[in-house]
Amino acid sequence: MAQAYLFVHFKEKRTPEGEQVYFGISTDGFHWEKVNDGNPVLWSYEGDKGVRDFTITRTKEGKFIILATDLSLSYGWRYRYKESWAEISNNGSKDLVMWESDDLIHWSDQKMLHLGNEDFGCLWAPDIIYDEKNQDYVIHWSSSHKKNNYGPKAIYYSRTKDFENFSEPQELYRKEDCGVIDSAMYEENGNYYLFVKSEHNPARIILVTSDNITGPFRRIPKFDESMAVLQEGLYEAPTACKTEDGRWCLFLDFYGTDATGQGYIPFLADNLASGKFVRSDASFDFPYGYKHGTILPITMEEYERLKAYTKNPNEH
């Protein structure tokens, strides 16, 4: 069955409209077009009044869930956070932002999920994966923690069956020699593959795997070889999807460009287990610079609905 793709993302701007919810769509995962004439589809009015680092999932019941980091640099960077990433990491929001929809067009009011207890710093970059074995959803994110005096970040997770009740956070993955952020997890042939951004040694994306959704995880050296051609410290926010021909497409957010540059760079692999990804810029095009988001396969009917969607500027 033919399928299409939805990319939920934000734009890197110094003004508040960039840190809101934007949609991009594609019929093949290679060539992308904007939704709502490139304007926000959803706007954050609570918490930091800005949202970044989105994930989206389709639940088993057919509902769509968007989760996001509750953070506005345009409002908060200069005064609230004193132009300090450390200040954000330690004292930023312990909430994630959530919206729900049945059709990708009509969305619930914004909800604030208080998943971080007093031991956590800011909760960053959530991701969602369904656990067939437990028949629930694993939400994972990166955060600093009291455990190591709010030093290098680790990946934490919470479980939910209904996106209303959530388990106490547990540690999912910690890299012993540095912090890790921007986790994205996928299942293939009964194994789980977790992409994360390593902050040092190397300052690149790494790939770890386990036959259990919550680990323990082991590194895939072949992926390190694929990434070795990339300059360190310029790529983050991995997201992946399967193309119709069965390959995996991994997108990495290239932040070594200005706000008008192309954010995401694509890489293709025959499977996740091999760890062998080949950069494939020439095959892809984007209408503007996407920032940190997630790709979701959608139906052609959903694609047509989104393609036709326009939002009155007076609507919330």
C-alpha positions, -999 to 999 in steps of 0.1 A, spaced: 0 0 0 13 34 -9 23 55 20 35 90 26 55 108 54 49 135 79 79 155 94 70 173 126 97 199 134 105 235 143 125 263 127 157 279 141 147 315 145 154 343 170 117 351 171 90 331 189 72 318 159 102 295 150 98 275 182 63 262 174 50 231 156 55 229 119 46 200 95 64 189 63 50 161 41 64 138 14 51 111 -8 84 93 -10 105 104 20 130 121 -4 112 153 -16 95 174 10 69 201 9 55 225 36 21 223 52 0 254 60 21 275 37 51 270 60 33 285 90 29 269 125 2 243 128 3 244 166 14 271 190 26 268 226 8 291 251 19 274 284 52 267 301 81 284 283 57 293 254 80 277 230 85 240 219 113 222 203 126 187 196 94 170 186 83 134 184 51 120 170 36 86 172 4 68 160 -10 48 189 -25 13 185 -59 29 189 -52 52 159 -46 84 180 -17 107 171 5 120 200 30 149 197 55 154 225 80 182 227 106 199 248 91 229 268 117 256 259 118 290 243 152 304 236 137 334 218 118 344 250 141 330 277 177 329 265 188 364 273 171 371 306 156 340 322 184 317 313 212 343 313 225 331 279 236 298 295 230 263 283 240 251 318 213 272 333 187 257 310 200 222 317 198 226 354 168 249 359 147 245 327 113 228 325 107 194 341 76 191 318 71 178 284 44 193 261 18 171 246 -10 174 219 -34 147 208 -54 143 176 -76 117 157 -69 131 122 -37 152 122 -59 183 116 -78 189 148 -57 189 180 -64 189 217 -54 217 239 -18 217 250 -11 195 280 19 197 303 33 163 314 52 166 346 75 136 342 106 150 359 108 149 397 129 173 418 160 153 411 159 161 373 172 191 354 154 201 321 138 173 301 150 174 265 140 158 232 114 131 239 109 101 218 82 74 218 83 37 210 57 10 214 67 -21 235 49 -51 220 60 -73 249 46 -50 276 19 -36 254 27 -1 265 47 30 253 82 39 263 88 76 264 125 85 266 144 118 268 177 132 279 183 150 312 208 160 338 203 145 372 211 149 409 227 115 408 259 129 393 255 165 405 237 175 373 268 166 353 268 148 319 233 139 307 218 104 304 187 90 287 158 83 310 124 67 303 89 64 316 62 39 306 25 46 298 -4 27 284 -27 57 279 -6 89 280 -24 99 312 -6 77 337 31 74 337 56 53 356 84 68 377 114 77 355 143 51 352 177 53 335 177 39 300 212 46 287 243 63 301 276 66 283 304 64 309 328 89 294 304 117 284 268 130 282 243 117 257 212 135 243 187 133 215 176 96 217 156 79 189 147 42 191 135 17 164 127 -20 163 140 -43 136 137 -81 136 131 -82 174 161 -60 183 160 -24 194 183 2 180 190 35 199 205 64 181 219 91 205 242 121 202 274 115 221 288 148 234 325 137 233 346 108 222 332 111 196 311 143 194 288 125 168 258 103 166 263 68 179 242 37 176 236 11 203 215 -20 203 198 -45 226 173 -73 224 155 -57 253 137 -23 249 153 -9 281 188 -24 275 215 -30 284 228 -17 251 260 -24 232 277 -2 207 276 -9 169 312 -1 156 302 -2 120 280 28 125 309 47 140 328 40 108 299 54 87 299 86 108 337 90 109 335 111 77 315 137 94 331 166 112 325 163 150 302 187 169 279 196 140 252 169 139 224 160 163 187 150 166 186 117 147 153 105 133 148 75 110 121 59 89 117 30 65 113 38 29 89 19 7 117 -1 -9 126 -14 26 157 7 33 162 29 63 166 66 60 184 83 88 181 121 90 207 141 111 201 177 120 231 197 107 234 226 130 267 239 114 246 262 92 227 294 98 189 295 103 182 297 66 204 267 57 192 231 53 189 216 87 186 179 80 211 157 61 199 122 49 218 89 51 206 55 37 211 19 49 198 -15 39 191 -23 75 199 -11 110 218 -41 121 246 -35 96 253 0 109 263 10 74 248 43 64 257 62 33 252 100 30 227 108 2 222 145 -1 216 145 -38 184 124 -35 166 148 -12 152 183 -11 136 204 16 116 237 12 134 253 41 157 244 71 139 219 92 150 216 128 149 187 153 118 166 147 105 131 139 92 114 107 60 94 108 46 72 80 11 83 70 -15 72 45 -20 89 12 -55 100 25 -38 117 54 -12 132 31 -39 148 9 -57 161 40 -25 178 52 -16 191 18 -50 209 17 -47 221 52 -47 259 59 -51 275 93 -68 309 97 -42 332 114 -69 341 139 -72 305 151 -54 293 182 
